[in-house]
Amino acid sequence: MRSPGEFAAGAIPGAVNIPVDELRDRLADVPEGELVVHCAVGLRGHIAARILAAHGRRARNLDGGYRTWTAGTASGAAQTA
């Protein structure tokens, strides 16, 4: 849900980037299954989760976005599955 420049500057491993303003036109590109969406801080992720829900998809927004994730990994708090 981030801009191409934001995504190029850093991304969560395994993330697929579809900017929120392209989401409605690219729903076929959205991976199957339950989704966790994120942007830089949460607003675009919230919008994306609502768009996806309106199209019958299960999606949650990562509260605080990429900034929160990077802060967690820097502190050693985040773990990968």
Backbone as a chain_set.jsonl record, in Angstrom:
{"seq": "MRSPGEFAAGAIPGAVNIPVDELRDRLADVPEGELVVHCAVGLRGHIAARILAAHGRRARNLDGGYRTWTAGTASGAAQTA", "coords": {"N": [[0.817, -1.174, 0.0], [2.162, 1.03, -0.05], [4.052, 3.721, -1.568], [5.9, 3.293, -4.665], [8.52, 4.301, -4.291], [8.78, 4.368, -1.466], [8.588, 1.627, -0.948], [10.832, 0.658, -2.321], [12.821, 1.723, -0.74], [12.804, 0.174, 1.5], [11.421, -2.839, 2.812], [9.062, -5.128, 4.275], [10.026, -8.47, 4.615], [8.894, -10.647, 2.076], [6.732, -9.121, 1.414], [4.243, -7.852, -0.815], [3.893, -5.257, -2.998], [1.292, -3.09, -3.652], [0.295, -0.113, -4.544], [-2.066, 1.891, -2.775], [-3.732, 3.541, -4.296], [-3.916, 2.156, -6.639], [-5.166, -0.163, -6.041], [-7.935, -0.985, -6.403], [-8.001, -1.451, -9.157], [-6.243, -3.506, -9.372], [-7.003, -5.831, -8.066], [-6.921, -8.511, -8.796], [-4.257, -9.082, -8.572], [-3.77, -9.367, -5.923], [-2.637, -11.429, -3.349], [-4.02, -14.666, -2.442], [-5.974, -15.708, 0.451], [-5.896, -14.839, 4.016], [-4.991, -11.521, 4.731], [-2.432, -9.231, 5.757], [-2.183, -5.916, 5.693], [-0.208, -2.993, 5.041], [1.08, 0.337, 5.376], [3.067, 3.273, 5.466], [2.524, 4.427, 8.039], [-0.091, 3.721, 8.729], [-2.604, 4.845, 7.791], [-3.143, 4.611, 4.949], [-3.035, 1.858, 4.835], [-5.251, 1.2, 6.403], [-7.316, 2.178, 4.77], [-6.913, 0.501, 2.554], [-7.467, -2.029, 3.699], [-10.19, -1.742, 4.148], [-11.14, -1.441, 1.51], [-10.464, -3.96, 0.486], [-12.032, -5.606, 2.166], [-14.565, -4.804, 1.326], [-14.634, -6.099, -1.049], [-14.892, -8.695, -0.371], [-12.634, -9.851, 0.8], [-10.427, -11.037, 3.36], [-8.773, -8.982, 5.451], [-6.364, -7.389, 7.469], [-5.124, -4.438, 9.018], [-1.818, -3.453, 9.616], [-1.232, -1.986, 12.462], [0.203, 1.133, 12.864], [1.939, 0.677, 10.844], [4.723, 0.333, 8.519], [6.709, 1.718, 9.866], [6.319, 1.039, 12.575], [6.812, -1.707, 12.411], [9.548, -1.706, 11.618], [10.663, -0.478, 13.848], [10.158, -2.414, 15.766], [11.693, -4.574, 14.798], [14.216, -3.489, 14.98], [14.509, -3.312, 17.71], [14.555, -5.91, 18.336], [12.199, -7.128, 18.915], [10.41, -8.205, 17.05], [9.539, -11.268, 15.451], [10.066, -13.772, 13.0], [7.913, -15.957, 11.148]], "CA": [[0.0, 0.0, 0.0], [3.119, 2.137, -0.037], [4.471, 4.189, -2.892], [7.061, 2.537, -5.144], [9.73, 4.821, -3.659], [8.812, 3.878, -0.084], [8.848, 0.192, -0.991], [12.221, 0.472, -2.744], [13.696, 2.13, 0.36], [12.786, -0.87, 2.509], [10.158, -3.573, 2.815], [8.938, -6.317, 5.108], [10.291, -9.64, 3.77], [7.722, -11.331, 1.549], [5.657, -8.175, 1.102], [3.885, -7.544, -2.198], [3.465, -3.855, -2.965], [0.285, -2.556, -4.563], [-0.09, 1.188, -3.991], [-3.5, 1.925, -2.481], [-4.483, 4.184, -5.376], [-4.032, 1.187, -7.729], [-5.709, -1.405, -5.499], [-9.198, -1.391, -7.037], [-7.715, -1.936, -10.507], [-5.295, -4.626, -9.324], [-7.466, -6.836, -7.11], [-6.483, -9.836, -9.252], [-2.855, -9.249, -8.175], [-3.703, -9.529, -4.47], [-2.514, -12.849, -2.997], [-5.158, -15.314, -1.793], [-5.883, -15.947, 1.883], [-5.993, -13.695, 4.916], [-3.924, -10.564, 4.449], [-2.063, -8.131, 6.644], [-1.748, -4.82, 4.83], [0.459, -1.915, 5.77], [1.655, 1.468, 4.647], [4.139, 3.816, 6.306], [2.096, 4.599, 9.428], [-1.38, 3.094, 9.003], [-3.808, 5.39, 7.157], [-3.39, 3.952, 3.657], [-3.316, 0.458, 5.144], [-6.643, 1.149, 6.858], [-8.143, 2.34, 3.57], [-6.765, -0.722, 1.766], [-8.199, -3.106, 4.372], [-11.622, -1.508, 3.893], [-11.393, -1.763, 0.098], [-10.412, -5.415, 0.357], [-13.221, -6.153, 2.831], [-15.713, -4.524, 0.459], [-14.567, -7.068, -2.142], [-14.981, -10.031, 0.197], [-11.335, -10.365, 1.218], [-10.099, -10.879, 4.777], [-7.539, -8.199, 5.558], [-6.149, -6.58, 8.667], [-4.119, -3.395, 8.864], [-0.741, -3.44, 10.607], [-1.333, -0.706, 13.169], [1.488, 1.816, 12.936], [2.581, 0.481, 9.553], [6.121, -0.074, 8.349], [7.536, 2.339, 10.923], [6.21, 0.219, 13.777], [7.506, -2.964, 12.146], [10.997, -1.496, 11.663], [11.034, -0.21, 15.239], [10.138, -3.707, 16.449], [12.829, -5.4, 14.385], [15.43, -2.852, 15.499], [14.609, -3.607, 19.137], [14.59, -7.358, 18.508], [10.884, -7.585, 19.358], [9.693, -8.94, 15.997], [10.036, -12.585, 15.093], [9.475, -14.246, 11.754], [7.277, -17.278, 11.252]], "C": [[0.872, 1.254, 0.0], [3.461, 2.55, -1.456], [5.654, 3.339, -3.356], [8.373, 3.008, -4.514], [9.878, 4.36, -2.223], [9.198, 2.4, -0.059], [10.297, -0.096, -1.369], [13.2, 0.801, -1.621], [13.758, 1.086, 1.471], [11.428, -1.526, 2.556], [10.211, -4.73, 3.799], [9.179, -7.527, 4.203], [8.996, -10.348, 3.36], [6.577, -10.416, 1.158], [5.487, -8.024, -0.404], [3.343, -6.133, -2.179], [2.462, -3.556, -4.072], [-0.129, -1.219, -3.962], [-1.61, 1.298, -3.857], [-4.304, 2.575, -3.601], [-4.624, 3.283, -6.603], [-4.813, -0.06, -7.318], [-6.978, -1.865, -6.21], [-8.971, -1.978, -8.433], [-6.838, -3.184, -10.517], [-5.71, -5.713, -8.334], [-7.035, -8.249, -7.507], [-5.033, -10.121, -8.862], [-2.688, -9.502, -6.679], [-3.622, -11.022, -4.15], [-3.771, -13.377, -2.299], [-4.91, -15.441, -0.291], [-6.037, -14.679, 2.698], [-4.766, -12.819, 4.73], [-3.668, -9.641, 5.628], [-1.508, -7.057, 5.726], [-1.075, -3.754, 5.68], [0.888, -0.825, 4.805], [2.782, 1.991, 5.535], [3.718, 3.883, 7.773], [0.7, 4.068, 9.733], [-2.592, 3.601, 8.253], [-4.116, 4.699, 5.832], [-3.672, 2.464, 3.853], [-4.752, 0.269, 5.595], [-7.586, 1.243, 5.664], [-8.097, 1.062, 2.731], [-7.536, -1.883, 2.388], [-9.696, -2.964, 4.137], [-11.986, -1.83, 2.449], [-11.431, -3.281, -0.082], [-11.63, -6.07, 0.995], [-14.468, -5.951, 1.978], [-15.767, -5.487, -0.726], [-14.483, -8.505, -1.617], [-13.678, -10.65, 0.647], [-11.124, -10.121, 2.706], [-8.759, -10.171, 4.875], [-7.53, -7.426, 6.866], [-5.045, -5.58, 8.371], [-3.08, -3.525, 9.969], [-0.728, -2.06, 11.25], [0.049, -0.085, 13.33], [2.349, 1.601, 11.708], [4.035, 0.035, 9.606], [7.015, 0.524, 9.432], [7.501, 1.519, 12.197], [6.953, -1.101, 13.591], [9.017, -2.774, 12.233], [11.468, -1.193, 13.078], [11.088, -1.514, 16.032], [11.313, -4.578, 16.071], [14.133, -4.817, 14.9], [15.625, -3.177, 16.975], [14.701, -5.106, 19.403], [13.253, -7.938, 18.914], [10.176, -8.443, 18.325], [10.358, -10.284, 15.744], [9.37, -12.994, 13.797], [8.907, -15.634, 11.951], [8.044, -18.296, 10.449]], "O": [[0.376, 2.38, 0.044], [3.196, 1.825, -2.416], [6.338, 2.731, -2.533], [9.248, 2.189, -4.232], [10.975, 3.997, -1.798], [10.028, 1.976, 0.746], [10.921, -0.993, -0.802], [14.286, 0.225, -1.554], [14.672, 1.115, 2.295], [10.403, -0.871, 2.367], [11.285, -5.244, 4.112], [8.592, -7.604, 3.123], [8.123, -10.61, 4.188], [5.564, -10.874, 0.631], [6.455, -8.062, -1.164], [2.422, -5.837, -1.418], [2.738, -3.74, -5.257], [-0.841, -1.198, -2.959], [-2.348, 0.846, -4.732], [-5.451, 2.193, -3.831], [-5.378, 3.613, -7.519], [-5.092, -0.92, -8.154], [-7.079, -3.034, -6.582], [-9.677, -2.901, -8.839], [-6.704, -3.844, -11.547], [-4.859, -6.437, -7.819], [-6.808, -9.092, -6.639], [-4.622, -11.281, -8.824], [-1.589, -9.816, -6.22], [-4.449, -11.8, -4.627], [-4.493, -12.622, -1.648], [-3.78, -15.3, 0.177], [-6.273, -13.596, 2.163], [-3.647, -13.312, 4.588], [-4.575, -9.316, 6.394], [-0.49, -7.258, 5.064], [-1.337, -3.631, 6.876], [1.034, -1.039, 3.601], [3.387, 1.22, 6.28], [4.462, 3.45, 8.653], [0.337, 3.973, 10.906], [-3.549, 2.844, 8.086], [-5.242, 4.25, 5.62], [-4.464, 1.879, 3.113], [-5.402, -0.707, 5.219], [-8.543, 0.476, 5.56], [-9.13, 0.595, 2.253], [-8.191, -2.641, 1.672], [-10.392, -3.961, 3.949], [-13.031, -2.428, 2.193], [-12.333, -3.813, -0.729], [-12.203, -6.997, 0.421], [-15.33, -6.829, 1.915], [-16.821, -5.67, -1.335], [-14.056, -9.413, -2.33], [-13.615, -11.862, 0.858], [-11.588, -9.118, 3.249], [-7.735, -10.694, 4.435], [-8.546, -6.887, 7.304], [-4.146, -5.845, 7.573], [-3.433, -3.691, 11.137], [-0.268, -1.089, 10.65], [0.958, -0.713, 13.873], [3.374, 2.262, 11.541], [4.504, -0.548, 10.583], [7.977, -0.111, 9.862], [8.534, 1.32, 12.836], [7.643, -1.563, 14.501], [9.703, -3.587, 12.852], [12.559, -1.607, 13.468], [11.967, -1.694, 16.875], [11.879, -5.257, 16.927], [15.059, -5.56, 15.223], [16.756, -3.303, 17.445], [14.899, -5.531, 20.542], [13.17, -9.125, 19.23], [9.408, -9.332, 18.695], [11.58, -10.415, 15.816], [8.234, -12.604, 13.526], [9.36, -16.391, 12.809], [7.664, -19.467, 10.412]]}, "num_chains": 1, "name": "protein.A"}
